[in-house]
Amino acid sequence: MILKWTKTLLLVSLLLLLVQPALAQVDTSQYQWVEVVSGLENPLLVTNAADGSGRLFVVEQTGAIWIIQDGQLSQEPFLDVSSLLSNDVFRGGYSERGLLGLAFHPDYETNGLFFINHTDVNGNTVVARYQVSADDPNIADPASAVTLLTQQQPFENHNGGNLAFGPDGYLYIAFGDGGSQGDPQVNGQNTATWLGKILRIDVNADTYTVPDTNPLVGQVDAKPEIWAYGLRNPWRFTFDRETGDLYIADVGGDNTEEVNFQPAASTGGENYGWRVWEGYDQRTQEQTNGEPVPPVATYPHSDGCSISGGYVYRGEALPDLQGVYFYGDYCNGRIWTLYQDDAGAWVSARSAWTPGQFVVSSFGEDEAGELYLVDYKGVIYRLEAVS
């Protein structure tokens, strides 16, 4: 249905009140980003295997995965899939293709399985499973690759790429709307395609199965893997490790970047509005499949141009940051904090860190829940208190 403008204006007014920075803010001036390692090539992601090893794994867009252990970068990559990527990933300049995502199986410590999301030599998306080698825990077995799914990409951009296991043990996969400008194929609202969606699959099979509880299972012409839709390019989404809530940072079009929220109790099927809605603004008079869910925080393109979603802090080293979600902008390096106050209102604010220090491609967390920042210029930082 098309939302009436009177209802829309009331909704927008309410939401703007919820994100006003008039409430108590997080004092980020008490914290600093401390360099962990440098010398990486276009890093996009840092994560951990939750296997008790304390290692961090860094994904480079150009196809290598490196290990950080005891503050040192490994001498050889954990895995290198550069030969599987298209040439444009290596030619310099801006590209949204490459090795884009990495997630470790919840039982990685015992089964050694992990999953990657990359574009292939033709620019299409591939999600594949790999296994660590039998002889060396710091080297994966490239021959173990099993393709779970592929998706043809109509354009070069908006590939999504994130992978993450939810608290339910299922693998969640982000797809952008297929690219170009303005979602010309209207993929975001089309449940017959994976494009513009987050999928949820069960990978405890030869390839995968679809959970019976997925929201579109049994619907005619709908892809049963779909968990949420109406997304433009959900570059990074993460689960709050304590609550199970899902935060989806969706890269905007002409005007607005946004953070979407899905509570842990959700049964899926949320429509986040794209391409009919961008932020709190209705772009077109097209129908949406049900009433869209508005974002919990936005910022205009006067403040940046490409959101990089982060994590809710759940570490122990910085107790005053408990429950605070961090996100940033790739274009200018600005970083924000976001949390719900005691009344349930969303409070978002710019951090005290000077824009331009970083090219924020992603955030990450270690096994202890400490927060990291990935600088596309080749550096990994950890958030620490100012001494």
Secondary structure as GFF3:
##gff-version 3
##sequence-region A 1 387
A	DSSP	alpha_helix	5	18	.	.	.	ID=ss1
A	DSSP	three_ten_helix	28	30	.	.	.	ID=ss2
A	DSSP	beta_strand	31	37	.	.	.	ID=ss3
A	DSSP	beta_strand	43	48	.	.	.	ID=ss4
A	DSSP	beta_strand	56	60	.	.	.	ID=ss5
A	DSSP	beta_strand	64	69	.	.	.	ID=ss6
A	DSSP	beta_strand	72	73	.	.	.	ID=ss7
A	DSSP	beta_strand	79	80	.	.	.	ID=ss8
A	DSSP	three_ten_helix	82	84	.	.	.	ID=ss9
A	DSSP	three_ten_helix	87	89	.	.	.	ID=ss10
A	DSSP	beta_strand	99	104	.	.	.	ID=ss11
A	DSSP	alpha_helix	108	111	.	.	.	ID=ss12
A	DSSP	beta_strand	113	119	.	.	.	ID=ss13
A	DSSP	beta_strand	125	132	.	.	.	ID=ss14
A	DSSP	beta_strand	140	151	.	.	.	ID=ss15
A	DSSP	beta_strand	163	165	.	.	.	ID=ss16
A	DSSP	beta_strand	171	174	.	.	.	ID=ss17
A	DSSP	beta_strand	197	201	.	.	.	ID=ss18
A	DSSP	beta_strand	226	229	.	.	.	ID=ss19
A	DSSP	beta_strand	236	239	.	.	.	ID=ss20
A	DSSP	beta_strand	246	250	.	.	.	ID=ss21
A	DSSP	beta_strand	256	262	.	.	.	ID=ss22
A	DSSP	beta_strand	277	278	.	.	.	ID=ss23
A	DSSP	beta_strand	281	282	.	.	.	ID=ss24
A	DSSP	beta_strand	297	300	.	.	.	ID=ss25
A	DSSP	beta_strand	307	308	.	.	.	ID=ss26
A	DSSP	three_ten_helix	319	321	.	.	.	ID=ss27
A	DSSP	beta_strand	325	329	.	.	.	ID=ss28
A	DSSP	beta_strand	335	340	.	.	.	ID=ss29
A	DSSP	beta_strand	346	350	.	.	.	ID=ss30
A	DSSP	beta_strand	360	365	.	.	.	ID=ss31
A	DSSP	beta_strand	371	375	.	.	.	ID=ss32
A	DSSP	beta_strand	379	385	.	.	.	ID=ss33
###
